[in-house]
Amino acid sequence: MEARAKSFLIDTVIKGFPIPIIFLRDLKPDLKSYSVSRDVVDGQQRLRTLISYIIPDQLRGFDPEHDDFKLLKAHNPEYAGKAFSELPKNVEEEVLDYQFSVNVFPLGTDDRMLSRSSPEWNSTGYKLSKQELRNAEFYGEFKQTMYALANEQLNRWREWGVFNANQLARMLAVELTSELTVYMMEGQLEKSDKRIDKAYEDNELKFPLKAEVQRRYRHVFDAIDEKIGVEDMAYFKKRTVFSPC
C-alpha cells in the first residue's frame, strides 16, 4: 500500500468512517492453551498500516522504508505529519475504539474457495463492488469529497434504512453519492459506471465544482430530513427509488 493510500486510511479511521470489510478464517484451536487464532485472509495491508501508525515497535518485521509514513495535509490538515502519540488523547481513544466490519470464514474453508483469477475479486473470492475498485485506485480531491459527503450522512443512511451496516462498509453510500454528483454536473441520465469512473479520473488532482456540489448535496439532504423525516422514509428504503438530486 502506497503512502498516500495509508494516509487516507488513517484519516478515515480518525474520522470514524467505514473502511472495507476485513475477512478472517478460523484456525484449529490450540488444545494446550485453549486459545483460538484466525488467519487474516483479506485486509493484511490495512491492519499493518494501522499497527505501523499506532504501535510500530510491535509490528513484526517493521521496515521504516516501507512501513513508515505520515498523515498527509491533503487528507487531514489538522493532524498532518503527527505521530499517533502526538494526537489529542480523545482522538487516540476514538482510533483505538474504532469498530471494524469483519467476516469470518469457518475452520476448514478451502483455499480454492478464497481465490479468483479476476481482478474484480479479492483474495477471499468476494466480488468487489465498483466503488471498492475505485477506492483502491483513487485518492484525490474527488474521492475525498465523495467519501466526506457520504459519511456526513451516516446517521441518516441508518435511520432512513437506505443502507445497512454491510452495505455502508462496502461503500454503497459513497457510490450513490458519486452517482448523484455526476447527475448534478452532467444532468440526470441513466446510471453509468463509466461516467462515474471518468468523474473520478477528471477530478483526481483538482475538483473545481467541489464547493457547489457540497452546498447542493447538503441542502438537499437537509430538506429531505426536514420535509419527509424518518417516519415517512419507508418508500425510499430501496436504493433504486432514493434519487434526491
PALOVEX-860817 format. One line per 10 residues: number of its first residue (from 1); for each residue x, y, z of N, C-alpha, C. Coordinates in steps of 0.001 Angstrom, whole numbers, padded with zeros to 6 digits. Each point is the difference from the previous one (the first is absolute). Example, Ala and Ser with C-alpha at 12.3 -4.5 7.8 and 13.67 -1.06 7.14 Angstrom:
% residues 2
1> 013190 -005690 007800 -000890 001190 000000 000900 001200 000000; -000350 001050 -000720 000820 001190 000060 -000770 001090 000730 $
% end
This chain:
% residues 245
1> 000847 -001189 000000 -000847 001189 000000 000887 001246 000000; -000219 000904 -000938 000828 001195 -000109 -000323 000986 001123; 000932 000948 000231 -000127 000933 001116 -001293 000812 -000060; -000424 000380 -001199 -001220 000792 -000156 -001228 -000796 000428; -000018 -001288 -000345 -001115 -000860 000394 000004 -000218 001511; 001188 -000129 000588 000093 -000179 001452 -000515 001225 000731; 000370 001168 -000492 -000463 001240 000603 -001523 000100 -000061; -000573 -000348 -001135 -001456 000061 -000161 -000682 -000961 000965; 000583 -001190 000184 -000574 -000990 000910 -000008 000523 001434; 001124 000552 000445 000073 000510 001367 -000989 001145 000206 $
11> -000093 000880 -000975 -000956 001102 000101 -001424 -000531 000088; -000309 -001044 -000763 -001328 -000615 000040 -000317 -000530 001389; 000981 -000657 000625 -000193 -000550 001345 -000137 001123 001026; 000843 001028 -000106 -000081 001135 000926 -001388 000622 -000029; -000584 000092 -001186 -001323 000611 -000142 -001134 -000968 000313; 000344 -001272 000244 -001010 -000979 000356 -000841 -000481 -001156; 000499 000182 -001229 -000745 -000433 -001177 000240 -001498 -000258; -000902 -000675 -000712 000193 -001433 -000280 001163 -000245 -000954; 000687 -001108 000210 001010 -000467 -000941 -000461 -001357 -000529; 000567 -000473 -001113 -000443 -001287 -000561 000083 -001142 001000 $
21> -000851 -000983 -000206 -000083 -001151 000897 001328 -000752 000047; 000360 -000465 001194 001177 -000844 000198 -000477 -001448 000119; 000656 -000908 -000711 -000385 -001408 000000 001010 -000834 000776; -000519 -000816 000909 000819 -000888 000813 -000439 -001443 -000231; 000858 -000933 000428 -000365 -001420 -000067 000433 -000672 001289; -000906 -000747 000599 000317 -000722 001225 001066 -001059 -000249; 000931 -000142 000955 001009 -001060 -000023 -000316 -001017 001102; 000694 -001108 -000027 -000217 -001025 001028 000375 000545 001369; -000809 -000241 001009 000327 000494 001338 001212 -000725 000584; 000748 000694 000839 001139 -000584 000701 -000537 -000745 001212 $
31> 000112 -001330 -000005 -000587 -000815 001059 000784 000075 001309; 001207 000563 -000043 000779 000170 001234 -000350 001305 000706; -000074 001066 -000760 -000291 001300 000602 -001477 000367 -000105; -000756 -000791 -000783 -001419 000267 -000252 -000218 001362 -000653; 001009 000453 -000719 -000125 001266 -000699 -000443 -000251 -001439; -000625 001002 -000581 -000493 -000086 -001372 000661 001089 -000830; 000481 -000358 -001178 000636 000973 -000893 -000761 000079 -001313; 000232 001101 -000708 -000628 000174 -001297 001010 000530 -000997; -000142 -000442 -001246 000772 000544 -001116 -000661 001284 -000482; 000815 000966 -000409 -000542 001161 -000708 000042 -000343 -001480 $
41> -001162 -000279 -000570 -000088 -000410 -001394 000092 001208 -000928; -000696 001059 000372 000036 001219 -000797 -000098 001197 000939; 000988 000873 -000070 000033 001158 000882 001339 000163 000689; 000986 -000842 -000417 001318 000062 000636 000622 001384 -000095; -000088 000614 -001180 000628 001303 -000195 -000661 001069 000855; -001318 -000069 000122 -000697 000981 000829 000407 -000145 001468; 000034 -001228 000489 000376 -000231 001391 001460 000363 000248; 000879 -000347 -000940 001417 000336 000147 000193 001521 000026; -000763 000706 -000834 000084 001455 -000022 -000407 000591 001343; -001100 -000494 000565 -000472 000508 001289 001005 -000287 001112 $
51> 000544 -001216 000016 000971 -000353 001036 001274 000818 -000146; 000455 000198 -001243 001232 000751 -000222 -000162 001465 000392; -001230 000510 -000029 -000242 001382 000416 -000166 000106 001520; -000692 -000974 000596 -000328 000078 001423 001130 -000521 000887; 000494 -001201 -000281 001060 -000613 000829 001043 -000662 -000910; 000783 000774 -000725 000951 -000569 -000964 001010 -000960 000629; 000355 000217 001270 000981 -000883 000640 -000564 -001391 000274; -001332 -000165 -000133 -000618 -001301 000198 -000270 -000727 -001317; 000372 000639 -001105 -000255 -000593 -001309 001147 -000913 -000396; -000303 -001242 -000191 001035 -000973 -000375 000580 000356 -001373 $
61> 001316 000080 -000078 000657 000300 -001264 -000170 001431 -000448; -000193 000930 000949 -000180 001411 -000362 001193 000498 -000799; -000282 000568 -001175 001036 000531 -000884 -000299 001473 -000231; 000784 000917 000579 -000265 001433 -000138 -000174 000437 -001452; 000760 -000613 -000892 -000072 000414 -001397 -001369 -000266 -000612; -000636 -001091 000428 -001287 -000383 -000571 -001185 000257 000938; 000236 -000056 001306 -001103 000088 000957 -000176 001388 000612; 001034 000802 000006 -000099 001331 000594 -000679 000961 -000974; -000937 000795 000489 -000699 000960 -000849 -000581 001107 000878; -000443 001079 -000636 -000583 001128 000705 -001432 000229 -000491 $
71> -000821 000502 000881 -001340 000421 -000370 000128 001282 -000816; -000550 000009 -001208 000198 001105 -000930 -000972 001157 000256; 000462 001197 -000294 -000811 001193 000166 -001226 -000032 -000909; 000143 -000607 -001178 -001120 -000078 -000945 -001167 -000800 000579; 000303 -000942 000896 -001038 -000828 000600 -000475 000555 001346; 000940 000530 000793 -000372 000503 001317 000920 001147 000393; -000351 001223 -000359 000861 001153 000292 000288 000176 001482; -000960 -000385 000855 000154 000220 001444 001082 -000876 000622; 000086 -001255 -000449 000939 -000936 000618 001113 -000449 -000944; 000156 000685 -001109 001018 -000365 -000987 001383 -000033 000636 $
81> 000755 -001064 -000294 001373 -000121 000469 000145 -000447 001435; -001106 -000166 000724 000083 -000370 001411 000021 -001515 000179; 000818 -000439 000951 -000002 -001405 000390 -001245 -000270 000836; -000337 -001271 000170 -001190 -000347 000783 000082 000572 001412; 001165 -000082 000611 000177 000483 001370 -000139 001520 000117; 000028 000694 -001135 -000129 001457 000004 -001439 000475 -000220; -000891 -000935 -000251 -001402 000350 -000182 -000629 000331 001346; -001064 000799 000016 -000726 000240 001250 -000468 -001320 000606; -000044 -000072 001314 -000336 -001252 000681 -001373 -000532 -000398; -000959 000899 -000185 -001338 -000464 -000391 000008 -000615 -001393 $
91> 000865 000512 -000894 000115 -000566 -001343 000675 -001368 000074; 001043 -000112 000824 000656 -001301 000199 -001015 -001041 000470; -000827 000380 000958 -000993 -000934 000550 -001009 -000418 -001068; -000417 000948 -000829 -000961 -000321 -001057 000602 -000949 -001040; 001277 000196 -000324 000675 -000890 -000947 000098 -001404 000583; 000386 -000100 001272 000148 -001312 000635 -001344 -000698 000188; -001071 000783 000025 -001338 -000561 000188 -000724 -000220 -001337; 000718 000212 -001107 -000611 -000118 -001333 -000531 -001416 -000215; -001221 -000099 -000535 -000644 -001284 -000231 000129 -000411 -001466; 000608 -001166 -000241 000177 -000517 -001353 -001205 -000843 -000408 $
101> -000293 -000002 -001293 -000956 -000956 -000552 000794 -001246 -000394; -000370 -001138 000579 000793 -001220 -000175 -000907 -001154 -000410; 000485 -000812 -000931 -000660 -001248 -000358 000966 -001148 000284; -000464 -001025 000714 000874 -001113 000395 -000424 -001263 -000727; 000929 -000571 -000775 -000246 -001280 -000650 000250 -001123 001005; -000814 -001036 -000042 000162 -001084 000978 001259 -000827 -000222; 000387 -000718 001041 001138 -000912 -000060 -000185 -000993 -001145; 001058 -000185 -000772 -000048 -000983 -001076 -000428 000556 -001340; -000276 001292 -000077 -000338 000603 -001298 001173 -000180 -000954; -000254 -000621 -001142 001059 -000320 -000950 000592 001258 -000624 $
111> 001347 -000015 -000180 000667 001140 -000629 -000551 000290 -001381; -000409 -001031 -000713 -000517 000188 -001355 -001294 000793 000002; -000721 -000039 001128 -001237 000756 000104 000270 001466 000326; 001263 000291 000374 000349 001359 000408 000802 000733 -001059; -000025 -000478 -001207 000779 000669 -001052 -000743 -000037 -001320; 000232 001028 -000796 -000550 000099 -001353 001068 000618 -000884; -000068 -000276 -001272 001015 000544 -000903 -000318 001421 -000451; -001278 000390 000039 -000379 001326 -000474 000455 001080 000963; 000497 001153 -000503 000389 001090 000886 -001187 000613 000733; -001232 -000341 -000413 -001167 000522 000685 -000365 -000833 001220 $
121> 000808 -001025 000280 -000202 -000795 001208 001223 000175 000882; -000216 000133 001311 001159 000098 000882 000450 -001397 000403; 000953 -000083 000907 000605 -001300 000312 -000950 -000947 000710; -001159 000470 000416 -000960 -000874 000665 -000976 -000637 -000978; 000043 000407 -001265 -001028 -000449 -000927 -001244 000866 000101; 000134 001136 000656 -001114 000925 000250 000003 001047 -001094; -001061 000075 -000787 -000028 000907 -001148 -000040 001449 000471; 000966 000758 -000454 000083 001401 000374 -001047 000817 -000737; -000589 000947 000708 -000939 000918 -000652 000798 000991 -000835; -000691 000711 -000886 000665 001013 -000825 000642 001068 000881 $
131> -000679 000351 001086 000547 001040 000863 001216 -000491 000774; 000028 -001269 000371 001179 -000554 000668 001201 000009 -000943; -000250 -000218 -001285 001075 000083 -000980 000485 001447 -000142; -000930 000955 000001 000413 001417 -000061 000797 000373 001251; -000405 -000538 001124 000688 000301 001253 001462 -000403 -000047; 000275 -001078 -000720 001378 -000488 -000099 000822 000770 -001027; -000672 000759 -000866 000703 000672 -001103 000205 001489 000216; -000962 000664 000653 000046 001467 000093 000174 000478 001439; 000709 001122 000168 000205 000585 001331 -000062 001524 -000046; -000500 000553 -001099 000043 001438 -000207 -001194 000763 000520 $
141> -000152 001227 -000532 -000981 000963 000488 -001434 -000486 -000150; -000311 -000628 -001134 -001373 -000451 -000228 -000364 -001121 000968; 000886 -000972 000148 -000267 -001114 000918 -000195 000508 001418; 000880 000886 000447 -000109 000517 001360 -001331 000715 000214; -000432 000746 -001001 -001270 000720 000112 -001170 -000965 000055; 000012 -001033 -000838 -001090 -000967 -000019 -000094 -000756 001323; 001147 -000412 000542 000000 -000744 001258 -000440 000889 001156; 000455 001249 -000001 -000383 000918 001070 -001505 000267 -000024; -000554 000268 -001190 -001432 000277 -000105 -000840 -001213 000395; 000387 -001177 -000480 -000747 -001215 000334 000034 -000272 001494 $
151> 001160 000187 000594 000145 -000321 001414 -000596 001058 000917; -000173 001213 -000499 -000726 001016 000772 -001432 -000453 000264; -000524 -000809 -000898 -001400 -000430 000081 -000152 -001383 000626; 001026 -000519 000671 -000053 -001363 000534 -001227 -000243 000871; -000255 000913 000915 -001150 -000188 000894 -001305 -000038 -000777; -000096 000835 -001031 -001218 -000003 -000804 -000138 -001274 -000814; 001112 -000459 -000608 -000077 -001258 -000751 -000567 -001108 000894; 000483 -000032 001249 -000422 -001044 000930 -001446 000200 000442; -000334 001233 000395 -001347 000278 000484 -001037 -000191 -001095; 000318 000411 -001217 -000937 -000107 -001106 -000087 -001432 -000536 $
161> 000997 -000823 000308 -000022 -001388 -000456 000390 -000193 -001449; 000684 000997 -000581 000415 -000121 -001404 001107 -001028 -000146; 000949 -000006 000957 001116 -000956 -000034 000154 -000641 001367; 000314 -001318 -000003 000316 -000660 001264 001504 000087 000254; 000455 -000534 001130 001410 000125 000383 000932 -000628 -001030; -000391 -001161 -000542 000843 -000668 -000981 000103 000826 -001281; -001098 000583 -000424 000007 000820 -001215 000815 001268 000188; -000034 000573 001195 000825 001174 000281 001477 -000372 -000042; 000341 -001165 000565 001389 -000455 -000026 000463 -000279 -001421; -000920 -000401 -000854 000337 -000272 -001395 -000070 001265 -000865 $
171> -000195 001151 000664 000106 001310 -000643 -001126 000303 -000976; -001168 -000605 000205 -001108 000271 -000906 -000547 001413 000177; 000127 000547 001220 -000430 001382 000203 000917 000963 -000746; 001289 -000334 -000045 000950 000826 -000742 -000293 -000091 -001494; -000336 -001193 -000458 -000323 -000172 -001412 -001236 000814 -000374; -001030 -000031 000856 -001206 000770 -000287 000311 001495 000015; 000822 000439 000942 000403 001405 000047 000726 000393 -001281; 000864 -000872 -000480 000724 000251 -001244 -000965 000091 -001175; -000968 -000894 -000012 -000991 -000013 -001079 -000815 001296 -000003; -000436 000429 001188 -000787 001222 000106 000822 001225 -000388 $
181> 001283 -000021 000321 000873 001113 -000363 000153 000100 -001514; 000122 -001141 -000658 000075 000005 -001467 -001286 000568 -000586; -001154 -000335 000607 -001265 000577 -000452 000028 001519 000119; 000539 000493 001119 000079 001458 000194 000838 000654 -001092; 001096 -000636 -000357 000943 000600 -000938 -000421 -000175 -001453; -000663 -001131 -000317 -000260 -000323 -001399 -001475 -000132 -000346; -000864 000045 001000 -001416 -000235 -000250 -000357 -001433 000315; -001247 -000251 000339 -000424 -001325 000435 -000276 -000908 -001193; 000975 -000823 -000314 -000122 -000996 -001055 000014 -001380 000642; -000058 -001034 -000817 000078 -001367 000517 001346 -000204 000685 $
191> -000013 -000715 001133 001242 -000235 000726 001016 -000706 -000889; 001242 000479 000064 001079 -000601 -000779 001258 -000041 000852; 000516 -001206 000222 001241 -000128 000767 001147 000719 -000698; -000030 000013 -001328 001063 000673 -000749 -000018 001503 000246; -001191 000579 000109 -000103 001430 000268 000509 000327 001403; -000304 -000873 000947 000485 000210 001368 001519 -000145 000038; 000524 -001027 -000669 001458 -000189 -000061 000682 001232 -000602; -000600 000535 -001046 000593 001167 -000675 000007 001224 000919; -001053 000135 000820 -000042 001119 000947 001145 -000109 001006; 000275 -001201 000439 001138 -000204 000908 001313 000336 -000695 $
201> 000141 -000458 -001221 001242 000236 -000752 000205 001487 -000293; -001052 000663 -000481 000124 001399 -000421 000221 000952 001170; -000453 -000397 001187 000089 000880 001172 000935 -000537 001073; 000939 -000850 -000411 000925 -000612 000954 000909 001045 000646; 000583 000888 -000793 000945 000984 000532 -000700 001241 000539; -001079 000399 -000652 -000730 001189 000423 -001469 -000158 -000352; -000883 000388 000919 -001439 -000123 -000203 -000612 001397 000035; -000077 000678 -001150 -000447 001396 -000053 -001410 000232 000550; -000879 -000988 -000136 -001385 000168 000429 -000237 -000458 001443; 001057 -000238 000732 -000114 -000552 001351 -000939 000806 000887 $
211> 000216 001300 000120 -000803 000826 000901 -001479 -000025 -000379; -000298 000084 -001300 -001391 000012 -000453 -000667 -001352 000223; 000726 -001091 -000273 -000542 -001339 000233 -000285 -000201 001489; 000934 000393 000857 -000208 -000131 001443 -001237 000768 000444; -000131 001231 -000481 -001136 000842 000399 -001326 -000634 -000406; -000088 -000428 -001260 -001254 -000557 -000501 -000328 -001337 000662; 001008 -000838 000158 -000206 -001318 000609 -000539 000150 001423; 000648 000838 000786 -000420 000187 001389 -001388 000635 000080; -000259 000953 -000883 -001300 000669 -000005 -001116 -001008 -000287; 000209 -000871 -000971 -001027 -000981 -000370 -000250 -000970 001144 $
221> 001047 -000497 000638 -000188 -000959 001085 -000642 000651 001224; 000352 001237 000269 -000656 000714 001101 -001483 000181 -000305; -000316 000310 -001264 -001393 000194 -000393 -000785 -001302 000119; 000605 -001115 -000405 -000666 -001305 000126 -000306 -000289 001456; 000976 000235 000858 -000170 -000273 001424 -001096 000878 000598; -000041 001251 -000436 -000973 000945 000539 -001405 -000264 -000534; -000109 -000255 -001300 -001317 -000115 -000623 -000625 -001387 000128; 000870 -001039 000004 -000526 -001372 000023 000166 -000624 001377; 001245 -000023 000506 000237 -000565 001324 000074 -001515 -000011; 000406 -000548 001138 000229 -001445 000127 -001282 -000792 -000206 $
231> -001102 000488 000557 -001251 -000766 -000023 -000500 -000285 -001408; 000235 000926 -000915 -000534 -000136 -001355 001052 -000433 -001030; 001132 -000508 000493 001077 -000368 -000922 -000098 -001427 -000517; -001005 -000758 000442 -000087 -001416 -000382 000012 -000183 -001517; -000646 000898 -000723 -000073 -000128 -001463 001372 000107 -000644; 000928 000727 000666 001304 000259 -000589 001057 -001031 000401; -000385 -001043 000709 001007 -000952 000478 000647 -000776 -001125; -000672 -000122 -001136 000606 -000662 -001139 000962 000961 -000682; 001205 -000467 -000244 001035 000837 -000614 -000465 000577 -001337; -000763 -000800 -000767 -000415 000436 -001325 -000992 001159 000056 $
241> -000668 000167 001124 -000983 001065 000139 000619 001250 000592; 001036 -000176 000818 000608 001138 000684 000872 000771 -000972; -000557 001028 -000626 000710 000835 -000961 -000351 001456 000255; 000550 000582 001098 -000417 001338 000387 000513 001134 -000862; 001036 -000202 -000818 000562 001121 -000760 -000411 -000098 -001464 $
% end
